[in-house]
Amino acid sequence: MKLMLNALVDGELDAASAMAVERRIAADPILAADHARIVAVRGAVGGLAKPVVSEGFSARIAAIGAGSNVHALRPQAAQTRQKASRPSWSRRGFGSFDWRAMAASIMVSAVLASGATQWAMQRGAPDSFAAGVASGHRRSLLAQSPVDVVSSDRHTVKPWLDARLGVSPPAPDLAKVGFALVGGRVEVIDGRPVPALVYRHREHLITVATEPQSGGTATSPVDLSAGGFSLVQWSDSAFSYWAISDMERPELDAFAARFRAAVAGS
């Protein structure tokens, strides 16, 4: 969520994502404080005077880009003076050391590391989505309201989600079997907005985050429970579903079974 706050401040979010994050900020004083700090830091940094870069320094940077030898980072006279004043460096094998070269090496390493991180995140996409579902559910439990639209009527919840996201998942009425629809909200997972339904079973809330899939295959519920929450995932031809709650796993399994049966029979 802190990454999303930075993206919001930098203007990098689309309209739907920005609205979803702003709603979270309005409902969560901790997020609001974090957002205020980011805005303050950005303003302070933006107010700093820009450093004056000399022509000599620019030329040495250009030499790096041209594949020049690392000694081009220093004027020749400075190299000669350094060798004369500290002959022990060359004897110890440190004569070619330059902090600018080390900085360039660190920059290259950072670029490579960021690429490796992106690859790892792509490889672990399902786990990343499950973690996003869990984080969103935890935030909803701390918010003033766990939903953006409060209604037990699916004919109210579905149009509301469709108007904001252009997609609306099935929202079966399960009140008669003990799982009452509370409403829905826009959840931001992996940097994109997704529709989420919220049900209540006695004192427990159940978040059902959904992800549209085109021509997908139906899959049975898979247990992804962790961190004190029960989490199951399944799919049909139109959506993938991620149901999470602090209920015991058998109760969540019962909810998933009722939900799947209702969707299949609709």
C-alpha positions in Angstrom: 0.0 0.0 0.0 2.9 2.4 0.6 4.0 1.8 -3.0 0.5 2.8 -4.0 0.7 6.0 -1.9 3.9 7.0 -3.7 2.4 6.2 -7.0 -0.6 8.4 -6.1 1.6 11.3 -5.1 3.6 11.0 -8.3 0.5 10.9 -10.5 1.2 7.4 -11.8 -2.2 5.8 -11.1 -5.1 5.6 -13.4 -8.4 7.2 -12.4 -10.0 4.1 -10.9 -6.9 3.2 -8.9 -6.4 6.7 -7.6 -10.0 6.8 -6.4 -9.6 3.5 -4.7 -6.4 4.6 -2.9 -8.0 7.9 -1.9 -10.9 6.1 -0.3 -8.5 4.0 1.7 -6.7 7.2 2.8 -9.9 8.8 3.9 -10.9 5.7 5.9 -7.5 4.9 7.5 -5.8 7.6 9.7 -2.5 5.7 9.5 -2.5 5.7 5.7 -3.5 9.4 5.8 -0.5 10.2 8.0 1.8 8.2 5.6 0.4 10.0 2.6 0.9 13.4 4.3 4.5 12.5 5.1 5.2 11.5 1.5 3.7 14.7 0.2 5.8 16.7 2.7 9.0 15.0 1.7 8.3 15.3 -2.0 7.7 19.0 -1.5 10.9 19.5 0.5 13.0 17.6 -2.0 11.4 19.6 -4.9 12.4 22.8 -3.1 16.1 22.0 -3.0 18.4 24.0 -5.3 19.6 22.0 -8.2 23.4 21.3 -8.1 25.6 23.1 -10.7 27.3 20.5 -12.9 30.6 21.6 -14.3 31.6 21.0 -18.0 34.5 18.9 -16.9 32.3 16.6 -14.8 29.8 16.3 -17.7 32.7 15.4 -20.1 33.9 12.7 -17.8 30.4 11.2 -17.6 30.2 11.3 -21.3 33.5 9.4 -21.4 32.0 6.6 -19.4 29.1 6.3 -21.9 31.6 6.1 -24.7 33.3 3.1 -23.1 36.4 5.1 -22.0 38.9 3.7 -19.6 38.1 4.3 -15.9 41.1 6.6 -15.6 39.3 9.1 -17.8 37.2 9.8 -14.8 40.1 11.9 -13.4 42.2 14.5 -15.1 45.7 13.1 -15.9 47.4 15.7 -13.7 45.3 14.7 -10.7 46.2 11.0 -11.3 49.9 11.9 -11.5 49.7 14.0 -8.3 47.9 11.2 -6.4 50.4 8.6 -7.5 53.3 10.8 -6.4 51.7 11.6 -3.0 50.5 8.0 -2.2 52.9 5.6 -3.9 51.9 2.8 -1.5 48.5 2.6 -3.3 49.9 1.3 -6.5 52.1 -1.2 -4.6 49.0 -2.5 -2.8 47.0 -2.7 -6.1 44.6 0.2 -5.4 46.0 2.6 -7.9 43.0 2.2 -10.3 40.4 2.7 -7.6 38.0 5.6 -8.1 34.9 6.3 -6.1 33.1 7.4 -9.3 33.8 4.1 -10.9 32.4 2.4 -7.8 29.3 4.6 -8.0 28.8 3.6 -11.7 29.2 -0.1 -10.7 26.5 0.4 -7.9 24.1 2.0 -10.5 24.6 -1.0 -12.9 24.0 -3.4 -10.0 20.9 -1.6 -9.0 19.5 -1.8 -12.5 20.2 -5.5 -12.7 18.7 -6.1 -9.3 15.5 -4.3 -10.2 15.2 -6.4 -13.3 15.7 -9.6 -11.3 13.1 -8.4 -8.8 10.6 -7.8 -11.6 11.2 -11.2 -12.9 10.8 -12.8 -9.5 7.5 -10.9 -9.0 6.2 -12.1 -12.4 7.2 -15.6 -11.6 5.3 -15.4 -8.3 2.2 -13.7 -9.6 -0.4 -16.1 -8.0 1.3 -15.8 -4.6 1.5 -12.0 -5.1 -2.2 -11.8 -5.8 -3.0 -13.9 -2.8 -0.9 -11.6 -0.6 -2.7 -8.6 -2.1 -6.1 -10.2 -1.2 -5.0 -10.8 2.3 -3.7 -7.2 2.7 -6.9 -5.8 1.4 -9.0 -7.9 3.7 -6.9 -6.8 6.7 -7.3 -3.2 5.8 -11.0 -3.5 5.4 -11.3 -4.9 9.0 -9.5 -1.8 10.3 -11.5 0.7 8.1 -14.6 2.5 9.3 -16.5 0.5 6.7 -15.4 -2.7 5.0 -17.3 -1.8 1.8 -17.6 1.2 -0.6 -21.3 0.5 -1.4 -23.5 -0.9 1.4 -26.3 -3.1 0.2 -27.6 -6.6 0.7 -29.2 -6.4 -2.8 -27.0 -7.7 -5.6 -28.9 -5.6 -8.0 -27.4 -2.6 -6.3 -23.9 -3.9 -5.7 -23.3 -5.3 -9.2 -24.3 -2.1 -11.1 -22.2 0.0 -8.7 -19.1 -2.1 -9.5 -19.8 -2.2 -13.2 -20.1 1.6 -13.4 -16.6 2.0 -11.8 -14.7 -0.9 -13.3 -16.6 -2.0 -16.3 -17.0 -5.5 -14.9 -19.2 -7.0 -12.3 -18.8 -10.6 -10.8 -21.7 -12.8 -9.8 -23.0 -11.8 -6.3 -25.4 -14.6 -5.3 -27.9 -14.1 -2.5 -26.8 -16.6 0.2 -28.6 -15.0 3.2 -30.9 -18.0 3.5 -27.9 -20.3 4.1 -26.3 -18.0 6.6 -24.1 -15.9 4.4 -25.5 -12.4 3.9 -24.2 -10.0 1.3 -23.0 -6.8 2.9 -21.9 -4.9 -0.1 -18.9 -4.4 -2.4 -15.7 -2.4 -2.8 -13.0 -1.6 -5.3 -9.8 -3.4 -4.2 -6.4 -2.5 -5.6 -4.2 -5.7 -6.1 -0.9 -5.9 -8.0 -1.4 -2.2 -9.0 -4.8 -2.7 -10.7 -8.4 -2.3 -9.4 -10.5 -5.4 -9.0 -14.1 -5.9 -7.8 -14.6 -7.4 -4.3 -17.7 -8.6 -2.6 -18.2 -8.8 1.1 -20.4 -11.3 3.0 -21.1 -11.7 6.6 -21.4 -15.0 8.5 -22.4 -14.4 12.2 -19.6 -12.1 13.4 -17.2 -12.9 10.6 -16.7 -11.0 7.4 -15.8 -12.7 4.1 -14.0 -10.9 1.3 -14.4 -12.4 -2.2 -11.9 -10.7 -4.5 -12.5 -11.5 -8.2 -10.4 -11.4 -11.3 -11.9 -11.6 -14.7 -10.5 -14.3 -17.0 -11.3 -14.8 -20.7 -12.2 -18.4 -21.6 -10.8 -19.8 -18.4 -11.3 -23.3 -17.1 -13.2 -24.2 -14.0 -11.0 -25.2 -11.0 -11.9 -26.6 -7.6 -11.1 -24.6 -4.4 -7.4 -24.6 -3.4 -6.3 -23.9 0.2 -4.0 -20.9 0.4 -4.6 -20.2 4.1 -1.8 -18.4 6.0 -1.2 -15.8 8.7 -4.2 -16.6 10.8 -6.7 -16.3 7.9 -8.5 -18.9 5.9 -8.1 -18.3 2.1 -9.4 -20.4 -0.8 -9.2 -19.8 -4.5 -11.2 -21.3 -7.4 -12.2 -20.4 -10.9 -15.0 -20.7 -13.4 -15.0 -19.7 -17.1 -15.5 -16.0 -16.4 -13.7 -15.2 -13.1 -11.2 -16.4 -10.6 -12.4 -16.0 -7.0 -10.3 -15.5 -3.8 -12.4 -15.9 -0.6 -10.7 -14.9 2.7 -12.0 -14.7 6.3 -10.9 -15.3 9.9 -13.5 -18.1 10.0 -12.3 -21.7 10.4 -11.4 -23.4 7.2 -14.5 -25.8 7.2 -16.8 -22.8 7.4 -15.1 -21.0 4.5 -15.2 -24.2 2.5 -19.0 -24.3 3.1 -19.3 -20.7 1.9 -17.3 -21.5 -1.2 -19.4 -24.5 -1.9 -22.6 -22.5 -1.6 -21.2 -19.7 -3.7 -20.1 -22.0 -6.5 -23.4 -23.8 -6.5 -25.4 -20.6 -6.7 -23.3 -19.2 -9.5 -23.5 -22.5 -11.5 -27.3 -22.6 -11.1 -27.9 -19.0 -12.1 
